[in-house]
Amino acid sequence: MRELTWQKSSYSAEAANCVYVATTPTGAVHLRESDAPDRTLITTRARLGELIRVLKAQPPAP
């Protein structure tokens, strides 16, 4: 398996808790957090997009 090229989320800014994303030629999307770089969530663009749409549709927390 080739090494992934990780990109820090623009929403992470300079915070200590950063989210990183990497994609593969097959379309897999890998996500990890800076606090646990050995743990990786793997999904597809479609499923990640659906999660983002659902989260954006949620009302703001009180």
C-alpha positions, 0 to 999 in steps of 0.5 A, a space after each residue: 500500500 502506498 503512503 497516504 498524503 495527509 492534509 489538515 482540515 482548514 477548520 482545524 486552524 492552529 488548534 492542537 486537535 486537528 483533523 486530517 484527510 487523505 484520499 486514495 486513487 480508488 476513492 477511499 477517504 481516510 480521516 484521522 485526528 492528531 491526538 490518535 494518528 494511528 486510528 483511521 476512519 475509512 469511508 467513501 466520498 459519497 458517505 462522507 458527503 452525506 454525513 456532512 449534509 446531515 450535520 449541517 442540517 442540524 440546529 445549532 447547539 444551545 
